[in-house]
Amino acid sequence: MAEAHWTPRMVEDRIEEAAFTLRRLPDPRLQQARSSWPPIIHEFHDAYGAEPARLRLGPPSAAAIDRMDEVLAWLMWVEPDE
């Protein structure tokens, strides 16, 4: 089986995916007291679109986390600009 030849675009795509995956990981500081109940709506305008809806994404897959870990290991080979 032939190995894949990496292109600059493939590397860029992988780094972008890693950044997106990292943003989707749960923040350990927020894991303390969480509830599975929806937030309580106190005012009418809170319930009916006074603020724009936010898109909530679920946690990343195990495969995405593995690819992110691989990209983070690449960073030790990057030389800082002086």
VMD Tcl script that draws the C-alpha trace (Angstrom):
set ca {
  {0.00 0.00 0.00}
  {1.42 3.38 -1.00}
  {1.72 6.11 1.62}
  {-0.27 9.29 1.18}
  {1.74 12.28 0.03}
  {0.91 15.29 2.14}
  {0.24 18.58 0.42}
  {0.33 22.00 2.13}
  {-3.46 22.15 1.76}
  {-3.87 18.80 3.54}
  {-1.72 20.03 6.43}
  {-3.69 23.28 6.60}
  {-6.99 21.36 6.65}
  {-5.73 19.09 9.43}
  {-4.60 22.06 11.55}
  {-7.97 23.78 11.05}
  {-9.79 20.60 12.07}
  {-7.60 20.29 15.17}
  {-8.41 23.86 16.21}
  {-12.13 23.23 15.70}
  {-11.90 19.99 17.71}
  {-10.03 21.72 20.52}
  {-12.75 24.39 20.77}
  {-15.42 21.69 21.04}
  {-13.79 19.88 23.96}
  {-15.52 20.53 27.28}
  {-13.92 23.10 29.56}
  {-12.93 21.29 32.78}
  {-13.55 24.49 34.75}
  {-17.23 24.32 33.79}
  {-17.74 20.67 34.72}
  {-18.54 21.35 38.38}
  {-22.25 21.89 38.91}
  {-24.15 21.22 35.72}
  {-27.75 20.32 35.23}
  {-29.44 18.45 32.42}
  {-32.54 20.62 32.85}
  {-33.07 23.39 30.30}
  {-32.56 26.97 31.49}
  {-35.55 28.60 33.14}
  {-37.24 31.28 31.05}
  {-38.12 34.20 33.31}
  {-39.30 36.78 30.78}
  {-41.41 36.58 27.61}
  {-38.75 38.24 25.43}
  {-36.17 35.67 26.63}
  {-38.30 32.88 25.19}
  {-39.16 34.42 21.83}
  {-36.09 35.57 20.00}
  {-34.88 38.70 21.75}
  {-31.39 37.27 21.29}
  {-30.15 35.37 18.24}
  {-30.13 31.58 18.51}
  {-26.76 29.92 19.14}
  {-25.67 26.75 17.43}
  {-24.50 24.15 19.91}
  {-22.25 21.39 18.64}
  {-21.79 18.11 20.40}
  {-18.44 16.82 21.59}
  {-15.90 15.74 18.96}
  {-15.51 12.09 18.00}
  {-12.69 9.96 19.33}
  {-11.15 9.89 15.84}
  {-11.18 13.71 15.67}
  {-9.47 13.88 19.06}
  {-6.81 11.39 17.87}
  {-6.15 13.55 14.77}
  {-5.98 16.66 16.98}
  {-3.42 14.95 19.24}
  {-1.33 14.11 16.17}
  {-1.38 17.76 15.03}
  {-0.44 18.98 18.52}
  {2.59 16.67 18.38}
  {3.60 18.34 15.10}
  {3.93 21.65 16.92}
  {7.11 20.60 18.72}
  {8.82 20.52 15.30}
  {7.85 24.12 14.48}
  {10.62 26.62 15.09}
  {9.48 29.90 16.67}
  {10.10 33.12 14.76}
  {12.82 35.20 16.33}
}
mol new
graphics top color blue
foreach p $ca { graphics top sphere $p radius 0.5 }
foreach p [lrange $ca 0 end-1] q [lrange $ca 1 end] { graphics top cylinder $p $q radius 0.2 }
display resetview
